[in-house]
Amino acid sequence: EAKVSEDDEMEKLYKSLEQASLSPLGDRRPSTKKELRKSFVKRCKNPSINEKLHKIRTLNSTLKCKEHDLAMINQLLDDPKLTARKYREWKVMNTLLIQDIYQQHRAATSALESMPQ
């Protein structure tokens, strides 16, 4: 129980930092889309290249997040001592990931259903 409450405190701290637009180290984080773009897109004179660079960096960032999510799922599934209780606890701790998986599944299912046969 002490570990669960400790995790909850860390999660609260992380969310508070996120709301204040701060990194875990206290550095200011960009909070608006414009600030975010400005923070990691190197500008050149060609706006088309800027857009492409932005898209590549966004996709790389998304890929890293998805790889992390997959690693978390694999770690859970590779646990030889996995029990229903452990799974339920993991599911509660990773609610956002579970919701994302369900949303993607629903979108893929509806896309398949809307395709002509």
C-alpha positions as CSV (number, residue, x, y, z in Angstrom):
1,E,0.0,0.0,0.0
2,A,2.9,2.4,0.7
3,K,4.2,1.9,-2.8
4,V,0.8,2.6,-4.4
5,S,0.4,5.9,-2.4
6,E,4.0,6.8,-3.3
7,D,3.3,6.3,-7.0
8,D,0.1,8.4,-6.6
9,E,2.2,11.2,-5.1
10,M,4.7,11.0,-8.0
11,E,1.8,11.0,-10.5
12,K,0.3,14.1,-8.8
13,L,3.7,15.8,-8.9
14,Y,4.2,15.0,-12.6
15,K,0.7,16.3,-13.5
16,S,1.3,19.5,-11.5
17,L,4.6,20.0,-13.4
18,E,2.8,19.3,-16.7
19,Q,0.0,21.8,-15.9
20,A,2.6,24.5,-15.0
21,S,4.4,23.8,-18.3
22,L,7.6,22.6,-16.5
23,S,9.8,19.6,-17.2
24,P,10.6,17.2,-14.3
25,L,13.8,19.1,-13.9
26,G,12.0,22.4,-13.6
27,D,12.8,23.7,-17.1
28,R,10.1,25.6,-18.8
29,R,8.2,23.6,-21.4
30,P,6.4,25.0,-24.4
31,S,2.7,25.0,-23.6
32,T,1.1,26.2,-26.9
33,K,1.3,24.6,-30.3
34,K,3.2,27.7,-31.5
35,E,5.7,27.5,-28.6
36,L,6.2,23.8,-29.2
37,R,6.9,24.2,-32.9
38,K,9.3,27.1,-32.2
39,S,11.1,25.0,-29.6
40,F,12.3,22.2,-31.8
41,V,11.9,23.2,-35.5
42,K,15.1,24.7,-36.9
43,R,14.1,27.5,-39.2
44,C,15.3,27.8,-42.7
45,K,14.2,30.1,-45.6
46,N,12.0,27.4,-47.2
47,P,8.7,27.0,-45.3
48,S,8.0,23.6,-47.1
49,I,11.2,22.2,-45.6
50,N,10.3,23.6,-42.1
51,E,6.9,21.8,-42.3
52,K,8.6,18.5,-43.4
53,L,11.1,18.8,-40.5
54,H,8.3,19.5,-38.1
55,K,6.4,16.4,-39.3
56,I,9.4,14.2,-39.1
57,R,10.2,15.3,-35.6
58,T,6.6,14.8,-34.5
59,L,6.5,11.3,-36.0
60,N,9.8,10.4,-34.3
61,S,8.4,11.6,-31.0
62,T,5.2,9.7,-31.5
63,L,7.2,6.6,-32.4
64,K,9.2,6.8,-29.2
65,C,6.0,7.1,-27.1
66,K,4.5,4.1,-28.9
67,E,7.7,2.1,-28.4
68,H,7.6,2.9,-24.7
69,D,3.9,1.8,-24.5
70,L,4.7,-1.4,-26.3
71,A,7.6,-2.1,-23.9
72,M,5.3,-1.6,-20.9
73,I,2.8,-4.0,-22.4
74,N,5.5,-6.6,-23.2
75,Q,6.9,-6.3,-19.7
76,L,3.5,-7.1,-18.3
77,L,2.9,-10.0,-20.6
78,D,6.4,-11.4,-20.1
79,D,5.8,-11.6,-16.3
80,P,5.7,-15.3,-15.5
81,K,3.9,-14.5,-12.2
82,L,1.2,-12.4,-13.9
83,T,-2.1,-12.8,-12.0
84,A,-5.5,-11.3,-12.6
85,R,-5.0,-9.0,-9.6
86,K,-1.6,-7.8,-11.0
87,Y,-3.3,-7.2,-14.4
88,R,-6.1,-5.2,-12.8
89,E,-3.6,-3.1,-10.9
90,W,-1.6,-2.5,-14.0
91,K,-4.7,-1.6,-15.9
92,V,-5.7,1.0,-13.3
93,M,-2.2,2.5,-13.3
94,N,-2.2,2.7,-17.2
95,T,-5.8,3.9,-17.8
96,L,-4.7,6.4,-20.5
97,L,-2.9,3.7,-22.4
98,I,-5.8,1.3,-22.2
99,Q,-8.2,4.1,-23.4
100,D,-5.9,4.9,-26.3
101,I,-5.8,1.2,-27.3
102,Y,-9.6,1.0,-27.3
103,Q,-10.0,4.2,-29.3
104,Q,-7.6,2.9,-31.9
105,H,-9.3,-0.4,-32.1
106,R,-12.7,1.2,-32.5
107,A,-11.3,3.5,-35.3
108,A,-9.8,0.6,-37.1
109,T,-12.9,-1.5,-36.8
110,S,-15.2,1.3,-38.0
111,A,-12.8,1.9,-40.9
112,L,-12.9,-1.8,-41.9
113,E,-16.7,-1.8,-41.6
114,S,-17.1,1.3,-43.9
115,M,-14.9,-0.2,-46.7
116,P,-16.8,-1.5,-49.7
117,Q,-16.6,-5.3,-50.1
